[in-house]
Amino acid sequence: MDISTGVFDRPDFAEDTPHQQVVFCCDERTGLKAIIAIHSTTLGPALGGTRFYPYPNEQAALSDVLRLSHGMTYKAAIAGLALGGGKSVIIGDPDRIKTPELLEAHGRFVESLGGRYITAGDVGTTSEDMDIIGRTTSHVTAKTPAHGGSGDSAPLTALGVFHSILAAAESTWGTTDLHGRTVGVEGAGKVGFHLVRLLVDAGAQVSVCDVNAAALGRIRDEFPQVTVLDRVIDAPVDLYAPCALGATLSEATVPVLSARVVCGAANNQLAHSGVERLLADRDITWVPDYVANGGGLIQVAGEIEQATRQESTARVVGIGETVREILGRRRDLDMLAGQAARDIVDERVRAGAV
């Protein structure tokens, strides 16, 4: 393989700091093909979920796990957690190849890292899957309550996004009151569904889109007042909440945004870092995704620390104060919100390294 497409010098990830360890995992008996990436253990063991996804090729899987593990370092640090950043991906369609034996094999690879990496659920995996992975490794969180875990992290993830939205609304319009505000939620899955509930209860007028008909059906059943659209990114809304896959913000989509605030649960919302400048030029407030969606990480970190649900919930609500600090630095120092967040992370990582 040419070094230009390797782990240490990837043209698609030129801004990244070096990863500490990347492990390629193959189990012929079960068909497991996985990659575990440890970005940083400076603040603590690297925590990050296992994503099970039908990547078109190994290069796409590698790019994703490097990007996601890097994001977990930032997410843990900005949340004030004693954790580093890591991630794992399993290559394949979970509806076709996921078996208990394959998940157990993945657990053995996680165990072989001796606690440097702790896994959890992610796209394509569930708390029940973490129970199975837990048969072969002790370095797993987000199991079901019956197996000692805290269960589904979607409600607390949505709660963190909601309080980030309130902070961004206050920065933009001078109030946290969402009555009369229109919000477009892109993605009605596990997190998006709970976010819709919080927004509706807060008095917002909500529109939703999703490629999954079942997810939209659940929205229609639970929230008949919510409008279902084919797209929300270019809909006439005050706030755009991306809660599906990432990279929806680009040179093509920023010009069509009517929203004044962008804040959602999706990871890696910017197609590239330069897109934030395009948002700023249009006076659109963007909350860095790894700040807003940190609620799930805080929940599983609480498992490790044996924190109560009330303690974890209070810490998730505190994400709103972090957003206020970031947006305050953006205003006072005339910088992008992404840079303000990175400065806070760098300060914490440097302090941890010392």
C-alpha positions as CSV (number, residue, x, y, z in Angstrom):
1,M,0.0,0.0,0.0
2,D,1.2,3.4,-0.9
3,I,2.0,5.4,2.3
4,S,-0.2,8.3,1.1
5,T,-3.2,6.1,1.8
6,G,-1.9,4.6,5.0
7,V,-2.7,5.3,8.6
8,F,0.1,7.8,9.3
9,D,-0.3,10.1,6.3
10,R,-3.8,10.1,4.9
11,P,-4.8,12.8,2.4
12,D,-8.4,12.6,3.6
13,F,-7.5,13.3,7.2
14,A,-4.6,15.7,6.9
15,E,-5.6,17.8,10.0
16,D,-5.6,14.9,12.4
17,T,-3.1,14.4,15.2
18,P,-1.4,11.0,15.1
19,H,-3.3,8.0,16.4
20,Q,-1.6,6.0,19.1
21,Q,-2.7,2.6,17.8
22,V,-4.8,1.1,15.0
23,V,-5.6,-2.6,15.0
24,F,-6.9,-4.6,12.1
25,C,-8.9,-7.6,13.3
26,C,-9.9,-10.7,11.3
27,D,-11.6,-13.9,12.5
28,E,-11.9,-16.4,9.7
29,R,-14.3,-18.7,11.6
30,T,-17.0,-16.0,12.2
31,G,-16.3,-13.7,9.3
32,L,-15.3,-10.8,11.5
33,K,-13.4,-8.0,9.8
34,A,-13.0,-5.1,12.1
35,I,-10.7,-2.1,12.8
36,I,-10.1,-0.7,16.3
37,A,-8.5,2.8,16.4
38,I,-7.1,4.4,19.6
39,H,-6.6,8.1,19.0
40,S,-5.5,9.1,22.5
41,T,-5.2,7.8,26.1
42,T,-3.7,11.0,27.5
43,L,-6.8,11.7,29.8
44,G,-7.7,8.0,30.3
45,P,-8.6,4.8,28.5
46,A,-10.0,5.3,25.0
47,L,-13.8,5.0,25.0
48,G,-15.8,4.7,21.8
49,G,-18.6,2.6,20.4
50,T,-18.5,-0.3,17.9
51,R,-20.1,0.7,14.5
52,F,-21.4,-2.1,12.4
53,Y,-21.8,-0.9,8.8
54,P,-21.6,-2.2,5.2
55,Y,-18.7,-0.1,4.1
56,P,-18.0,-0.3,0.4
57,N,-14.3,-1.1,1.0
58,E,-11.6,-1.3,3.7
59,Q,-10.4,2.2,2.9
60,A,-13.8,3.7,3.7
61,A,-13.9,1.8,6.9
62,L,-10.4,3.0,7.9
63,S,-11.2,6.6,7.1
64,D,-14.4,6.4,9.2
65,V,-12.8,4.8,12.2
66,L,-9.9,7.3,12.2
67,R,-12.3,10.2,12.0
68,L,-14.6,8.9,14.6
69,S,-11.9,8.0,17.1
70,H,-10.4,11.4,16.8
71,G,-13.8,12.9,17.5
72,M,-14.1,10.8,20.6
73,T,-11.0,12.3,22.1
74,Y,-12.5,15.8,21.6
75,K,-15.9,14.6,22.9
76,A,-14.5,13.2,26.1
77,A,-12.2,16.2,26.8
78,I,-14.9,18.8,26.1
79,A,-17.2,16.9,28.4
80,G,-14.6,17.0,31.2
81,L,-14.3,13.2,31.3
82,A,-11.2,11.2,32.4
83,L,-11.3,9.3,29.1
84,G,-9.5,9.3,25.8
85,G,-10.8,8.7,22.3
86,G,-11.2,5.4,20.4
87,K,-13.6,3.7,18.1
88,S,-14.1,0.4,16.3
89,V,-15.9,-0.5,13.1
90,I,-17.1,-3.9,11.9
91,I,-17.3,-4.2,8.2
92,G,-20.5,-5.7,6.9
93,D,-24.3,-5.5,6.9
94,P,-25.4,-6.2,10.5
95,D,-28.8,-7.5,9.2
96,R,-27.0,-10.2,7.2
97,I,-23.8,-11.2,9.1
98,K,-24.2,-10.2,12.7
99,T,-24.1,-13.3,14.9
100,P,-23.3,-13.9,18.6
101,E,-20.2,-15.7,17.6
102,L,-19.0,-12.8,15.5
103,L,-19.6,-10.3,18.4
104,E,-17.8,-12.6,20.8
105,A,-14.8,-12.6,18.5
106,H,-14.9,-8.8,18.4
107,G,-14.9,-8.9,22.2
108,R,-11.8,-11.0,22.3
109,F,-9.9,-8.4,20.2
110,V,-11.1,-5.7,22.5
111,E,-9.9,-7.7,25.5
112,S,-6.5,-8.2,23.8
113,L,-5.9,-4.4,24.2
114,G,-5.8,-4.8,28.0
115,G,-8.2,-1.9,28.8
116,R,-6.6,0.7,26.5
117,Y,-9.9,0.7,24.6
118,I,-13.4,0.4,26.0
119,T,-16.3,-0.2,23.6
120,A,-20.0,0.6,23.6
121,G,-22.9,0.7,21.2
122,D,-23.1,2.7,18.0
123,V,-24.7,2.6,14.6
124,G,-25.6,-1.0,13.8
125,T,-25.1,-2.3,17.4
126,T,-27.3,-2.3,20.5
127,S,-27.1,-2.7,24.2
128,E,-28.0,-6.4,23.7
129,D,-25.0,-6.7,21.4
130,M,-22.8,-5.2,24.2
131,D,-24.1,-7.9,26.5
132,I,-22.8,-10.5,24.0
133,I,-19.5,-8.7,23.5
134,G,-19.3,-8.6,27.3
135,R,-19.0,-12.4,27.4
136,T,-15.4,-12.2,26.1
137,T,-14.2,-8.8,27.4
138,S,-14.7,-6.8,30.6
139,H,-13.9,-3.6,28.6
140,V,-17.4,-2.8,27.5
141,T,-20.1,-0.3,28.5
142,A,-23.7,0.5,27.6
143,K,-24.9,-3.0,28.3
144,T,-28.6,-3.6,29.2
145,P,-29.6,-2.9,32.8
146,A,-30.1,-6.7,33.4
147,H,-26.3,-7.1,32.7
148,G,-25.2,-4.2,34.8
149,G,-25.3,-1.4,32.2
150,S,-27.3,1.8,32.0
151,G,-29.2,0.8,28.8
152,D,-30.0,2.9,25.8
153,S,-28.0,6.2,25.6
154,A,-30.3,7.8,23.1
155,P,-32.5,9.7,25.6
156,L,-29.5,11.4,27.3
157,T,-27.8,12.1,24.0
158,A,-31.0,13.8,22.9
159,L,-31.1,15.7,26.2
160,G,-27.6,17.1,25.6
161,V,-28.5,18.2,22.1
162,F,-31.7,19.9,23.5
163,H,-29.8,21.9,26.1
164,S,-27.2,22.8,23.4
165,I,-30.1,24.1,21.3
166,L,-31.3,26.2,24.2
167,A,-27.8,27.7,24.7
168,A,-27.5,28.4,20.9
169,A,-31.0,30.0,20.8
170,E,-30.1,32.2,23.7
171,S,-26.9,33.3,22.0
172,T,-28.7,34.0,18.7
173,W,-32.1,35.4,19.8
174,G,-31.5,36.4,23.4
175,T,-33.9,33.8,24.9
176,T,-34.2,30.1,25.4
177,D,-37.9,30.2,24.7
178,L,-38.6,28.0,21.7
179,H,-42.3,28.9,21.4
180,G,-43.0,29.9,17.8
181,R,-39.5,28.7,16.6
182,T,-39.5,26.3,13.7
183,V,-37.1,23.3,13.9
184,G,-36.2,20.9,11.2
185,V,-34.9,17.5,12.6
186,E,-33.1,15.4,10.0
187,G,-33.3,11.8,11.1
188,A,-36.0,10.3,13.3
189,G,-34.0,7.4,14.7
190,K,-33.1,6.6,18.3
191,V,-31.8,10.1,19.2
192,G,-33.9,12.1,16.7
193,F,-37.1,10.6,18.1
194,H,-36.3,11.7,21.7
195,L,-35.2,15.1,20.5
196,V,-38.5,15.7,18.7
197,R,-40.3,14.9,22.0
198,L,-38.2,17.5,23.9
199,L,-38.7,20.1,21.2
200,V,-42.5,19.6,21.0
201,D,-42.8,19.8,24.8
202,A,-40.8,23.0,24.7
203,G,-43.3,24.6,22.3
204,A,-41.3,24.4,19.0
205,Q,-42.9,23.8,15.7
206,V,-41.1,20.7,14.4
207,S,-40.6,19.2,10.9
208,V,-38.9,15.9,10.4
209,C,-37.4,13.9,7.5
210,D,-36.0,10.4,7.4
211,V,-35.3,7.7,4.8
212,N,-36.7,5.1,7.1
213,A,-40.5,4.7,6.7
214,A,-40.9,2.9,10.0
215,A,-39.1,5.8,11.9
216,L,-41.5,8.3,10.2
217,G,-44.5,6.1,11.1
218,R,-43.5,6.2,14.7
219,I,-43.2,10.0,14.6
220,R,-46.7,10.3,13.0
221,D,-48.2,8.0,15.7
222,E,-46.5,9.8,18.6
223,F,-46.5,13.4,17.4
224,P,-49.4,14.1,15.0
225,Q,-48.6,17.8,15.3
226,V,-45.1,17.3,13.7
227,T,-44.8,17.9,9.9
228,V,-43.1,15.2,7.8
229,L,-41.1,16.5,4.9
230,D,-38.8,14.9,2.2
231,R,-36.0,17.3,3.3
232,V,-35.5,19.8,6.1
233,I,-32.1,21.2,5.3
234,D,-33.5,23.7,2.9
235,A,-36.9,24.0,4.5
236,P,-38.0,27.4,6.0
237,V,-36.9,26.7,9.6
238,D,-35.2,28.7,12.3
239,L,-33.1,25.8,13.4
240,Y,-31.7,22.8,11.6
241,A,-30.9,19.7,13.7
242,P,-28.9,17.1,11.7
243,C,-29.4,13.8,13.6
244,A,-28.7,11.2,10.8
245,L,-25.4,10.6,9.0
246,G,-22.7,13.3,8.8
247,A,-21.3,15.6,6.2
248,T,-24.6,17.2,5.3
249,L,-23.1,20.7,5.6
250,S,-21.1,21.6,2.5
251,E,-20.5,24.3,-0.2
252,A,-23.7,23.1,-1.8
253,T,-26.0,23.0,1.2
254,V,-24.9,26.1,3.3
255,P,-26.2,28.6,0.7
256,V,-29.7,27.0,0.8
257,L,-30.0,27.1,4.6
258,S,-32.6,29.4,6.0
259,A,-31.8,28.3,9.6
260,R,-30.0,30.7,11.9
261,V,-28.8,27.9,14.2
262,V,-27.4,24.5,13.3
263,C,-27.3,22.0,16.2
264,G,-27.8,18.3,16.1
265,A,-26.7,14.8,17.1
266,A,-25.0,13.7,13.9
267,N,-21.3,13.2,14.0
268,N,-19.0,15.0,11.6
269,Q,-21.6,17.4,10.3
270,L,-19.2,19.5,8.2
271,A,-18.0,18.0,4.9
272,H,-14.7,19.7,5.7
273,S,-13.5,22.2,8.3
274,G,-13.7,25.1,5.8
275,V,-17.5,24.8,5.8
276,E,-17.7,26.4,9.3
277,R,-16.4,29.7,7.8
278,L,-19.2,29.5,5.2
279,L,-21.7,29.2,8.0
280,A,-20.1,32.1,9.9
281,D,-20.1,34.3,6.8
282,R,-23.9,33.8,6.7
283,D,-24.2,34.6,10.4
284,I,-25.4,31.0,11.2
285,T,-24.6,29.7,14.7
286,W,-23.1,26.2,14.5
287,V,-22.6,24.1,17.7
288,P,-19.7,21.7,17.2
289,D,-21.3,18.3,17.0
290,Y,-19.0,16.5,19.4
291,V,-20.0,19.0,22.1
292,A,-23.8,18.7,21.5
293,N,-24.0,15.0,21.2
294,G,-21.8,14.1,24.2
295,G,-24.7,12.9,26.4
296,G,-24.3,9.3,25.5
297,L,-20.7,9.3,26.2
298,I,-21.3,10.9,29.6
299,Q,-23.8,8.2,30.4
300,V,-21.5,5.3,29.6
301,A,-18.7,7.1,31.4
302,G,-21.0,7.2,34.4
303,E,-21.1,3.4,34.3
304,I,-17.3,3.3,34.6
305,E,-17.4,5.8,37.5
306,Q,-20.5,4.1,39.0
307,A,-22.3,7.4,39.0
308,T,-26.1,7.5,39.6
309,R,-28.5,8.3,36.8
310,Q,-29.2,11.6,38.5
311,E,-25.5,12.5,38.5
312,S,-25.1,11.6,34.8
313,T,-28.3,13.5,33.9
314,A,-27.0,16.6,35.7
315,R,-23.7,16.4,33.8
316,V,-25.6,16.1,30.5
317,V,-27.7,19.2,31.2
318,G,-24.3,20.9,31.9
319,I,-23.5,20.5,28.2
320,G,-25.6,23.7,27.7
321,E,-23.1,25.7,29.9
322,T,-20.2,24.4,27.8
323,V,-22.0,25.6,24.7
324,R,-22.4,29.0,26.3
325,E,-18.7,29.1,27.1
326,I,-17.8,28.2,23.5
327,L,-20.2,30.7,22.0
328,G,-19.0,33.3,24.4
329,R,-15.4,32.8,23.3
330,R,-16.6,33.0,19.7
331,R,-18.2,36.4,20.3
332,D,-15.6,37.9,22.7
333,L,-12.5,36.7,20.8
334,D,-14.0,36.9,17.3
335,M,-13.3,33.3,16.4
336,L,-15.1,30.3,15.0
337,A,-17.0,28.1,17.5
338,G,-15.0,25.1,16.3
339,Q,-11.8,26.8,17.2
340,A,-13.1,27.9,20.6
341,A,-14.1,24.3,21.3
342,R,-10.7,23.0,20.1
343,D,-8.9,25.5,22.4
344,I,-10.8,24.3,25.4
345,V,-10.0,20.6,24.5
346,D,-6.3,21.5,23.9
347,E,-6.1,23.2,27.3
348,R,-7.6,20.1,29.0
349,V,-5.4,17.6,27.2
350,R,-2.3,19.6,27.9
351,A,-3.2,19.8,31.6
352,G,-3.8,16.0,31.5
353,A,-0.5,15.3,29.8
354,V,1.4,17.3,32.5
